[in-house]
Amino acid sequence: MSKSTVANFLHALIAVLAGNAAYFLLMPYLPPRARHVPPRLDLGMLVDFWFCLVALGIVKTAAGRRAKSRPS
């Protein structure tokens, strides 16, 4: 596996864990329609996915800034 593949996997893993943690911590405060009810496909799953997507954006932005700040 290449370095970039491992980095992408770690970024995605961190994003999923952070996004799900944020979603489940905030779930009691979300409107009832935005709460996921397993095992159904519902709006709550889309909201959870959005949390993970936002977390991925934050992780990728932080990783990009970190890479730019390193001396070449």
C-alpha positions in Angstrom: 0.0 0.0 0.0 1.2 3.5 -0.8 1.6 6.3 1.8 -1.3 8.2 0.2 -3.6 5.2 0.4 -2.9 4.7 4.1 -3.3 8.5 4.8 -6.6 8.5 3.0 -7.8 5.5 5.0 -6.8 7.1 8.3 -8.5 10.4 7.3 -11.7 8.6 6.5 -11.5 6.5 9.7 -11.0 9.6 11.8 -13.8 11.4 10.0 -16.3 8.5 10.5 -15.5 8.1 14.1 -15.6 11.9 14.8 -18.7 12.4 12.7 -20.6 9.5 14.4 -19.5 10.6 17.9 -20.8 14.2 17.2 -24.0 12.9 15.7 -24.7 10.5 18.6 -23.8 13.2 21.2 -26.1 15.7 19.5 -28.9 13.3 18.6 -31.1 14.0 21.7 -31.1 17.7 20.7 -32.0 17.0 17.0 -35.6 17.2 15.7 -37.3 13.7 15.9 -37.2 13.3 12.1 -33.3 13.8 12.1 -32.8 10.9 14.6 -31.9 7.6 13.1 -34.0 4.6 14.1 -32.2 1.4 13.3 -32.6 -0.7 11.0 -34.6 1.7 8.8 -33.3 4.0 6.1 -34.4 7.4 7.2 -33.5 11.0 7.3 -31.4 10.4 10.4 -28.9 8.3 8.3 -28.5 11.3 5.9 -27.9 13.6 8.8 -25.3 11.2 10.2 -23.6 11.0 6.8 -23.5 14.8 6.7 -21.8 14.9 10.1 -19.2 12.5 8.8 -18.7 14.5 5.5 -18.2 17.7 7.5 -15.7 15.9 9.7 -13.8 14.6 6.6 -13.6 18.2 5.3 -12.1 19.3 8.6 -9.6 16.4 8.7 -8.5 17.0 5.0 -8.2 20.7 5.6 -6.1 20.2 8.7 -3.9 17.6 6.9 -3.4 20.0 4.0 -2.4 22.8 6.2 0.0 20.6 8.1 1.6 19.4 4.9 2.1 23.0 3.7 3.7 24.1 7.0 6.4 21.4 6.8 9.7 22.5 5.4 10.5 20.8 2.1 
